[in-house]
Each structure stands twice: as structure tokens, then as C-alpha cells.
Amino acid sequence: MLLHDLDMTRLRLLELHKLLLKVSVSKKMIKLSEIKEQLNDLSELGGFDRRTFYRDLYLLNEITNLEIEYSPKIRAYRVQRYEKLSKSELTVIINAILSARFDSEDETISLMKKIDDFAGSPKIRTTNRVKLGDGDSYKKIDFVQNAIDKQTKILFDYQKYNIDKNYEITRKDCLISPYKLVWHNDKMYLIGSYGGDVFSHYRIERICNLRETDEPVKNISDIIGYGRTFDEAEYLRKMTEVSSGKVNRVVIRFHDECLGEVIDAFGNKVRVRSNKNGTFTLDDDIFINKKLKRWIISFGSLAEVITPVNLREEVKDAMESVLSSYID
């Protein structure tokens, strides 16, 4: 008994899909002659027809998670399979995008729409999130990434908020060797070298007036040493909210109740040791800057800087100034 045309089409598509799935799992290529031979073995399909095969192939490429490419050089098909994102995976991705502060609300909404068109997405409110971008964040990221790929220096101006909550330029004509774009604490940063043998960091939303140059970047081995690679994770771990400064050994004694906040600031690889008396000691290489000082001061009497001496004195003086203002 002959199959109905619709049933025949379904069966043919099903068998071809099963065959191509096997190819995607094995990560090999399959020749047209092999496909023809295997489909011809299925007598209920009525034999292989080239025009029908191409139509079925196009349909599978459109409606499944298979990407089918033909290589004329070897006359074979390569098949790749893309797994669909689960609801939980989409939720994580979308919330990461919403938490990002370097873009604008319009850029976020546009990106969310693209994700929704591609994979569908949970309905999550996109408004009333903190957004600091000026609407050109993705263009800036593209510009900087292209310079990183070409290994050429870039010029830009740097801006910060003023008291009226508007951006104003505070540094002009920064000539930077760009090395990395990193996402840290919901902000996007450019890590580069302004000059000398140290790295500096710049928030993408504060960069403006980007310009190209033909000048090659400073060789990163001149900063970190020949034969070494830049360890992004280790570099970020040393910073309290990414900010430029000089790396130095810092030793601070904390009360045990502060451990969670120390790990939040420096990650779970931060070097600490218990003192067995209700305190622990942080002993690690950290960027010393104003933000670090303010962070230490926020702990009050629960933190005591041991070394370096100049940081200890600056924090002590600041604490005494705060206490005297309360007494006055």
C-alpha cells in the first residue's frame, strides 16, 4: 500500500534529519553519494530524487537547529547542530544584559529584541535599570576591539559626571595601547597602557571622541615580562572596583564578620589567613588608590591596616578626621 504524499514527505524528512544528526554528532562530513545510498536503502521512500533532496535539505536548514554547508571542493556536506537555549539559560543571559551599566536603555531594548527574535525570551522588565551609556556603547566596543585586533593605539577623550549629572570631559587626547575589553562589576572596561610600564583602565561609557592612529601598540611583554601572558582574572582580582593605581603588598587585619565583604571585593582566591582570635588577615598584592582607602575606612574599627605604613597612616588620619567631625 502506497503512502499518502504528505506522509511520504514527513517520513522522508524524518529519515534525512536522523541521518544528518548522526553526521553532526560524529563531526564528520558526508558525501552526496553516501546520502543517496543510505536513502535508497529505504524502499518505502520510493528511491532518491535529486530535486526533492535539495528541497528537503533547504527545509531542514530552515526549521531545525542544524546548519548544513556544502563544500564543492570535496563534494561533501558538513553538518553542525546548535542546541537551543533553555529558559534558565536565557534568564541568566538577559539579566546579565539588564545589569550591564555601560550601555543605554535603548541599546538594551534593541539587544533584547534581537534575542527574543532569535530564541524567545522570558518577559522581564527592561526599564528602571541603572544605565550609564550615551547610546554609542556598542560602536565604541567595536571600535576598540578592531584596534585591539589590528594592534594599533587609539586616541580618545575621557569624561565623568558633574554635579548636574551630565558628562563633561576631564581628560583630552589620551593615547592608549589597547589590550583587553573586560566586563567587571556590571561595567565594561578597556585595559590598556597610557605610558610607562603599568596598565590603566577606562570605562567604556566614559570614553568619547575615539580616533584611530597608525602607531603600533606598546608590546605587552614590556609590561608583564617576556614570554608571559596577561592573566585577566588575576588582574581583576587585585582591584576594588576597577581603578588605576600602583600594585603593592597590602596587609590588613579584619574581624571575622568582614570575611564575606572581603571575598566579594577581591574574589575567593584572595590570600587570607585566620588568626584564631576572631580576626583574619588579608595579605595580598592590591591596587592602592582612593577607592581602596574609602573601602577600608568603611569598616571603621573592624579593619586595621598593618602595611604599607603610608596607607596605614592615611587611613588612620582619615578615621580620626571622621571621628573629630562627629565630636564637633
C-alpha positions as a LaTeX table, in Angstrom:
\begin{tabular}{lrrr}
\hline
Residue & $x$ (\AA) & $y$ (\AA) & $z$ (\AA) \\
\hline
Met1 & 0.00 & 0.00 & 0.00 \\
Leu2 & 1.40 & 3.40 & $-1.06$ \\
Leu3 & 1.93 & 6.11 & 1.50 \\
His4 & $-0.05$ & 9.33 & 1.15 \\
Asp5 & 2.07 & 12.18 & $-0.30$ \\
Leu6 & 2.04 & 14.11 & 2.98 \\
Asp7 & 3.06 & 11.04 & 4.95 \\
Met8 & 5.79 & 10.34 & 2.41 \\
Thr9 & 7.16 & 13.87 & 2.82 \\
Arg10 & 7.14 & 13.54 & 6.61 \\
Leu11 & 8.90 & 10.18 & 6.51 \\
Arg12 & 11.49 & 11.41 & 4.01 \\
Leu13 & 12.26 & 14.50 & 6.13 \\
Leu14 & 12.44 & 12.40 & 9.29 \\
Glu15 & 14.89 & 9.92 & 7.77 \\
Leu16 & 17.07 & 12.67 & 6.30 \\
His17 & 17.04 & 14.52 & 9.65 \\
Lys18 & 18.11 & 11.37 & 11.50 \\
Leu19 & 20.93 & 10.80 & 9.03 \\
Leu20 & 22.22 & 14.38 & 9.29 \\
Leu21 & 22.00 & 14.29 & 13.10 \\
Lys22 & 24.38 & 11.31 & 13.09 \\
Val23 & 26.79 & 13.29 & 10.94 \\
Ser24 & 26.64 & 16.28 & 13.34 \\
Val25 & 27.40 & 14.03 & 16.33 \\
Ser26 & 30.37 & 12.36 & 14.62 \\
Lys27 & 31.60 & 15.79 & 13.44 \\
Lys28 & 32.49 & 14.25 & 10.08 \\
Met29 & 31.42 & 15.17 & 6.56 \\
Ile30 & 29.11 & 13.11 & 4.34 \\
Lys31 & 29.18 & 12.91 & 0.55 \\
Leu32 & 26.08 & 13.22 & $-1.59$ \\
Ser33 & 26.70 & 9.70 & $-2.91$ \\
Glu34 & 26.60 & 8.35 & 0.67 \\
Ile35 & 23.33 & 10.16 & 1.37 \\
Lys36 & 21.84 & 8.79 & $-1.85$ \\
Glu37 & 22.95 & 5.25 & $-1.00$ \\
Gln38 & 21.51 & 5.32 & 2.53 \\
Leu39 & 18.18 & 6.85 & 1.48 \\
Asn40 & 17.85 & 4.38 & $-1.40$ \\
Asp41 & 18.07 & 1.56 & 1.14 \\
Leu42 & 14.70 & 2.75 & 2.48 \\
Ser43 & 12.37 & 1.24 & $-0.12$ \\
Glu44 & 9.28 & 2.93 & 1.32 \\
Leu45 & 10.67 & 6.29 & 0.25 \\
Gly46 & 10.43 & 5.30 & $-3.40$ \\
Gly47 & 14.08 & 5.96 & $-4.29$ \\
Phe48 & 16.30 & 9.03 & $-4.24$ \\
Asp49 & 15.31 & 12.11 & $-6.23$ \\
Arg50 & 17.91 & 14.89 & $-6.50$ \\
Arg51 & 15.45 & 17.83 & $-6.76$ \\
Thr52 & 13.37 & 16.52 & $-3.86$ \\
Phe53 & 16.55 & 16.06 & $-1.81$ \\
Tyr54 & 17.67 & 19.68 & $-2.31$ \\
Arg55 & 14.21 & 20.94 & $-1.35$ \\
Asp56 & 14.19 & 18.76 & 1.78 \\
Leu57 & 17.70 & 19.91 & 2.66 \\
Tyr58 & 16.70 & 23.57 & 2.39 \\
Leu59 & 13.63 & 22.95 & 4.56 \\
Leu60 & 15.63 & 21.18 & 7.28 \\
Asn61 & 18.15 & 24.01 & 7.30 \\
Glu62 & 15.33 & 26.48 & 7.90 \\
Ile63 & 13.21 & 24.68 & 10.52 \\
Thr64 & 15.73 & 22.70 & 12.59 \\
Asn65 & 18.76 & 23.54 & 14.71 \\
Leu66 & 21.03 & 22.11 & 12.03 \\
Glu67 & 23.32 & 24.25 & 9.92 \\
Ile68 & 24.15 & 22.41 & 6.70 \\
Glu69 & 27.01 & 23.57 & 4.50 \\
Tyr70 & 28.17 & 22.11 & 1.19 \\
Ser71 & 31.87 & 22.03 & 0.30 \\
Pro72 & 32.20 & 21.84 & $-3.52$ \\
Lys73 & 35.94 & 21.16 & $-3.26$ \\
Ile74 & 35.38 & 17.74 & $-1.66$ \\
Arg75 & 31.72 & 17.38 & $-2.73$ \\
Ala76 & 30.50 & 16.72 & 0.78 \\
Tyr77 & 28.22 & 18.22 & 3.42 \\
Arg78 & 29.28 & 19.48 & 6.83 \\
Val79 & 26.55 & 19.47 & 9.48 \\
Gln80 & 26.64 & 21.45 & 12.73 \\
Arg81 & 24.00 & 21.27 & 15.42 \\
Tyr82 & 23.13 & 24.18 & 17.67 \\
Glu83 & 21.36 & 23.44 & 20.92 \\
Lys84 & 18.51 & 25.75 & 21.82 \\
Leu85 & 18.87 & 27.82 & 24.96 \\
Ser86 & 16.77 & 26.73 & 27.91 \\
Lys87 & 14.55 & 29.17 & 29.81 \\
Ser88 & 17.01 & 29.23 & 32.70 \\
Glu89 & 19.95 & 29.95 & 30.35 \\
Leu90 & 18.00 & 32.73 & 28.65 \\
Thr91 & 17.06 & 34.19 & 32.04 \\
Val92 & 20.73 & 34.33 & 33.07 \\
Ile93 & 21.80 & 35.94 & 29.76 \\
Ile94 & 19.01 & 38.52 & 29.83 \\
Asn95 & 19.60 & 39.52 & 33.44 \\
Ala96 & 23.31 & 39.93 & 32.69 \\
Ile97 & 22.39 & 42.30 & 29.84 \\
Leu98 & 19.96 & 44.20 & 32.05 \\
Ser99 & 22.54 & 44.51 & 34.82 \\
Ala100 & 25.12 & 45.96 & 32.45 \\
Arg101 & 25.52 & 49.68 & 33.17 \\
Phe102 & 27.80 & 50.64 & 30.28 \\
Asp103 & 25.06 & 50.71 & 27.64 \\
Ser104 & 21.93 & 52.85 & 27.28 \\
Glu105 & 18.32 & 51.80 & 27.83 \\
Asp106 & 17.65 & 52.00 & 24.06 \\
Glu107 & 20.66 & 49.76 & 23.33 \\
Thr108 & 19.43 & 47.25 & 25.91 \\
Ile109 & 15.91 & 47.16 & 24.46 \\
Ser110 & 17.30 & 46.69 & 20.93 \\
Leu111 & 19.54 & 43.81 & 22.03 \\
Met112 & 16.68 & 42.20 & 23.97 \\
Lys113 & 14.50 & 42.29 & 20.86 \\
Lys114 & 17.19 & 40.54 & 18.82 \\
Ile115 & 17.47 & 37.80 & 21.45 \\
Asp116 & 13.69 & 37.44 & 21.52 \\
Asp117 & 13.54 & 37.16 & 17.71 \\
Phe118 & 16.31 & 34.57 & 17.74 \\
Ala119 & 15.45 & 32.39 & 20.72 \\
Gly120 & 12.40 & 33.75 & 22.50 \\
Ser121 & 12.88 & 35.16 & 25.96 \\
Pro122 & 11.20 & 35.34 & 29.37 \\
Lys123 & 9.26 & 38.55 & 29.87 \\
Ile124 & 11.48 & 40.62 & 32.12 \\
Arg125 & 11.03 & 44.32 & 32.72 \\
Thr126 & 13.71 & 46.33 & 30.94 \\
Thr127 & 13.02 & 49.79 & 32.31 \\
Asn128 & 14.13 & 51.47 & 35.53 \\
Arg129 & 17.53 & 49.75 & 35.44 \\
Val130 & 20.68 & 51.79 & 36.05 \\
Lys131 & 22.08 & 52.65 & 32.61 \\
Leu132 & 25.06 & 54.96 & 32.15 \\
Gly133 & 25.72 & 54.68 & 28.41 \\
Asp134 & 25.32 & 57.53 & 25.95 \\
Gly135 & 23.82 & 55.37 & 23.19 \\
Asp136 & 27.11 & 54.57 & 21.41 \\
Ser137 & 28.46 & 51.86 & 23.70 \\
Tyr138 & 28.40 & 49.04 & 21.15 \\
Lys139 & 30.00 & 51.27 & 18.50 \\
Lys140 & 32.77 & 52.10 & 20.97 \\
Ile141 & 33.26 & 48.42 & 21.80 \\
Asp142 & 33.52 & 47.60 & 18.06 \\
Phe143 & 35.99 & 50.44 & 17.53 \\
Val144 & 38.21 & 49.40 & 20.44 \\
Gln145 & 38.06 & 45.69 & 19.54 \\
Asn146 & 39.11 & 46.48 & 15.97 \\
Ala147 & 42.10 & 48.44 & 17.31 \\
Ile148 & 42.99 & 45.52 & 19.60 \\
Asp149 & 42.83 & 43.15 & 16.61 \\
Lys150 & 44.98 & 45.49 & 14.48 \\
Gln151 & 47.32 & 46.17 & 17.45 \\
Thr152 & 47.26 & 49.92 & 16.93 \\
Lys153 & 47.00 & 52.69 & 19.52 \\
Ile154 & 43.83 & 54.77 & 19.87 \\
Leu155 & 43.12 & 58.35 & 20.89 \\
Phe156 & 40.13 & 59.41 & 22.94 \\
Asp157 & 38.81 & 61.92 & 25.46 \\
Tyr158 & 37.61 & 60.81 & 28.90 \\
Gln159 & 34.52 & 62.14 & 30.62 \\
Lys160 & 32.95 & 61.97 & 34.07 \\
Tyr161 & 29.67 & 63.10 & 35.62 \\
Asn162 & 29.48 & 66.62 & 37.03 \\
Ile163 & 27.19 & 67.80 & 39.82 \\
Asp164 & 24.36 & 68.31 & 37.29 \\
Lys165 & 24.57 & 64.62 & 36.36 \\
Asn166 & 25.88 & 65.46 & 32.89 \\
Tyr167 & 29.08 & 64.17 & 31.35 \\
Glu168 & 31.96 & 66.61 & 30.98 \\
Ile169 & 35.40 & 65.93 & 29.53 \\
Thr170 & 38.11 & 65.75 & 32.19 \\
Arg171 & 41.00 & 64.38 & 30.09 \\
Lys172 & 41.69 & 65.05 & 26.43 \\
Asp173 & 43.75 & 63.22 & 23.81 \\
Cys174 & 44.54 & 60.07 & 25.77 \\
Leu175 & 46.88 & 57.99 & 23.60 \\
Ile176 & 46.39 & 54.38 & 24.69 \\
Ser177 & 47.71 & 50.97 & 23.72 \\
Pro178 & 44.53 & 48.84 & 23.99 \\
Tyr179 & 44.90 & 45.22 & 25.15 \\
Lys180 & 41.64 & 43.91 & 26.59 \\
Leu181 & 37.93 & 44.66 & 26.95 \\
Val182 & 36.61 & 43.24 & 30.24 \\
Trp183 & 33.20 & 43.16 & 31.91 \\
His184 & 33.62 & 43.77 & 35.65 \\
Asn185 & 31.03 & 44.71 & 38.28 \\
Asp186 & 28.38 & 45.31 & 35.56 \\
Lys187 & 30.63 & 47.75 & 33.73 \\
Met188 & 32.77 & 47.38 & 30.59 \\
Tyr189 & 36.39 & 48.46 & 30.84 \\
Leu190 & 39.26 & 48.91 & 28.42 \\
Ile191 & 42.55 & 47.75 & 29.89 \\
Gly192 & 45.49 & 49.39 & 28.18 \\
Ser193 & 48.73 & 51.23 & 28.68 \\
Tyr194 & 48.91 & 55.02 & 28.76 \\
Gly195 & 52.66 & 55.06 & 29.12 \\
Gly196 & 55.42 & 53.65 & 31.25 \\
Asp197 & 55.31 & 50.08 & 32.50 \\
Val198 & 51.85 & 49.99 & 34.09 \\
Phe199 & 48.31 & 49.24 & 32.97 \\
Ser200 & 45.44 & 51.71 & 33.16 \\
His201 & 41.67 & 51.20 & 32.99 \\
Tyr202 & 38.89 & 53.15 & 31.31 \\
Arg203 & 35.14 & 52.69 & 31.49 \\
Ile204 & 33.58 & 52.37 & 28.05 \\
Glu205 & 30.68 & 54.74 & 28.77 \\
Arg206 & 33.16 & 57.46 & 29.81 \\
Ile207 & 35.26 & 57.18 & 26.65 \\
Cys208 & 34.32 & 59.64 & 23.89 \\
Asn209 & 35.67 & 61.10 & 20.63 \\
Leu210 & 37.51 & 57.92 & 19.65 \\
Arg211 & 40.11 & 58.28 & 16.90 \\
Glu212 & 42.33 & 55.81 & 15.05 \\
Thr213 & 46.11 & 56.02 & 14.80 \\
Asp214 & 48.71 & 54.12 & 12.78 \\
Glu215 & 51.03 & 53.84 & 15.78 \\
Pro216 & 51.62 & 50.24 & 16.92 \\
Val217 & 50.72 & 49.31 & 20.50 \\
Lys218 & 53.36 & 49.05 & 23.20 \\
Asn219 & 54.44 & 45.42 & 23.38 \\
Ile220 & 52.63 & 43.87 & 26.34 \\
Ser221 & 55.76 & 41.83 & 27.20 \\
Asp222 & 57.46 & 45.15 & 28.03 \\
Ile223 & 54.98 & 45.47 & 30.90 \\
Ile224 & 54.48 & 41.91 & 32.15 \\
Gly225 & 57.78 & 40.36 & 31.07 \\
Tyr226 & 58.89 & 38.36 & 28.06 \\
Gly227 & 57.14 & 35.03 & 27.48 \\
Arg228 & 54.33 & 35.72 & 29.95 \\
Thr229 & 50.65 & 36.07 & 29.08 \\
Phe230 & 48.26 & 38.63 & 30.50 \\
Asp231 & 46.16 & 36.99 & 33.25 \\
Glu232 & 42.88 & 38.88 & 33.12 \\
Ala233 & 41.28 & 37.06 & 36.08 \\
Glu234 & 44.28 & 37.58 & 38.35 \\
Tyr235 & 44.50 & 41.23 & 37.34 \\
Leu236 & 40.85 & 41.93 & 38.14 \\
Arg237 & 41.12 & 40.05 & 41.43 \\
Lys238 & 43.60 & 42.62 & 42.73 \\
Met239 & 41.22 & 45.53 & 42.29 \\
Thr240 & 38.45 & 47.01 & 44.40 \\
Glu241 & 36.11 & 48.31 & 41.72 \\
Val242 & 38.47 & 48.65 & 38.77 \\
Ser243 & 40.54 & 51.79 & 39.19 \\
Ser244 & 44.09 & 52.67 & 38.27 \\
Gly245 & 46.78 & 52.67 & 40.91 \\
Lys246 & 50.03 & 51.05 & 41.91 \\
Val247 & 50.07 & 47.39 & 42.91 \\
Asn248 & 51.62 & 46.81 & 46.31 \\
Arg249 & 51.61 & 44.27 & 49.09 \\
Val250 & 48.77 & 45.15 & 51.46 \\
Val251 & 48.25 & 43.56 & 54.88 \\
Ile252 & 45.01 & 44.32 & 56.75 \\
Arg253 & 43.62 & 42.71 & 59.91 \\
Phe254 & 39.80 & 42.29 & 59.87 \\
His255 & 37.22 & 40.99 & 62.29 \\
Asp256 & 35.85 & 37.64 & 61.10 \\
Glu257 & 32.42 & 39.15 & 60.30 \\
Cys258 & 34.05 & 41.09 & 57.43 \\
Leu259 & 35.19 & 38.00 & 55.51 \\
Gly260 & 32.19 & 37.93 & 53.15 \\
Glu261 & 32.74 & 41.55 & 52.09 \\
Val262 & 36.47 & 40.95 & 51.54 \\
Ile263 & 35.71 & 37.96 & 49.28 \\
Asp264 & 33.02 & 39.99 & 47.46 \\
Ala265 & 35.64 & 42.66 & 46.75 \\
Phe266 & 38.63 & 40.50 & 45.75 \\
Gly267 & 37.21 & 37.07 & 44.88 \\
Asn268 & 37.62 & 33.69 & 46.56 \\
Lys269 & 41.30 & 33.45 & 45.62 \\
Val270 & 42.25 & 36.37 & 47.82 \\
Arg271 & 45.03 & 35.43 & 50.25 \\
Val272 & 43.72 & 35.43 & 53.81 \\
Arg273 & 44.66 & 33.56 & 56.99 \\
Ser274 & 42.81 & 33.05 & 60.22 \\
Asn275 & 44.32 & 34.46 & 63.43 \\
Lys276 & 42.20 & 32.14 & 65.63 \\
Asn277 & 41.11 & 35.06 & 67.81 \\
Gly278 & 38.05 & 36.28 & 65.95 \\
Thr279 & 40.11 & 38.05 & 63.31 \\
Phe280 & 41.73 & 37.20 & 60.00 \\
Thr281 & 44.49 & 38.84 & 57.97 \\
Leu282 & 44.37 & 39.79 & 54.30 \\
Asp283 & 47.88 & 39.61 & 52.80 \\
Asp284 & 47.87 & 40.14 & 49.05 \\
Asp285 & 49.02 & 42.34 & 46.16 \\
Ile286 & 46.36 & 45.01 & 45.60 \\
Phe287 & 45.94 & 48.25 & 43.68 \\
Ile288 & 46.36 & 51.12 & 46.15 \\
Asn289 & 44.11 & 54.04 & 45.25 \\
Lys290 & 41.46 & 56.32 & 46.73 \\
Lys291 & 38.72 & 53.73 & 46.31 \\
Leu292 & 40.71 & 51.20 & 48.32 \\
Lys293 & 41.19 & 53.74 & 51.12 \\
Arg294 & 37.49 & 54.60 & 51.19 \\
Trp295 & 36.66 & 50.89 & 51.20 \\
Ile296 & 38.93 & 50.24 & 54.21 \\
Ile297 & 37.57 & 53.28 & 56.09 \\
Ser298 & 34.01 & 51.98 & 55.60 \\
Phe299 & 34.84 & 49.10 & 58.00 \\
Gly300 & 35.70 & 51.50 & 60.83 \\
Ser301 & 37.25 & 49.77 & 63.82 \\
Leu302 & 36.67 & 46.33 & 62.23 \\
Ala303 & 39.73 & 46.79 & 59.97 \\
Glu304 & 43.32 & 47.77 & 60.74 \\
Val305 & 45.98 & 48.34 & 58.08 \\
Ile306 & 49.29 & 46.75 & 59.05 \\
Thr307 & 51.30 & 47.57 & 55.93 \\
Pro308 & 52.26 & 49.56 & 53.92 \\
Val309 & 52.98 & 52.24 & 56.51 \\
Asn310 & 51.88 & 55.17 & 54.33 \\
Leu311 & 48.48 & 53.53 & 53.68 \\
Arg312 & 48.14 & 52.79 & 57.41 \\
Glu313 & 48.82 & 56.44 & 58.28 \\
Glu314 & 46.47 & 57.82 & 55.61 \\
Val315 & 43.61 & 55.58 & 56.74 \\
Lys316 & 44.31 & 56.39 & 60.40 \\
Asp317 & 44.30 & 60.14 & 59.71 \\
Ala318 & 41.08 & 59.86 & 57.71 \\
Met319 & 39.41 & 57.90 & 60.52 \\
Glu320 & 40.49 & 60.46 & 63.10 \\
Ser321 & 39.13 & 63.24 & 60.89 \\
Val322 & 35.77 & 61.46 & 60.64 \\
Leu323 & 35.63 & 60.92 & 64.42 \\
Ser324 & 36.55 & 64.53 & 65.19 \\
Ser325 & 33.77 & 65.77 & 62.89 \\
Tyr326 & 31.27 & 63.75 & 64.94 \\
Ile327 & 32.65 & 65.15 & 68.20 \\
Asp328 & 32.48 & 68.73 & 66.92 \\
\hline
\end{tabular}
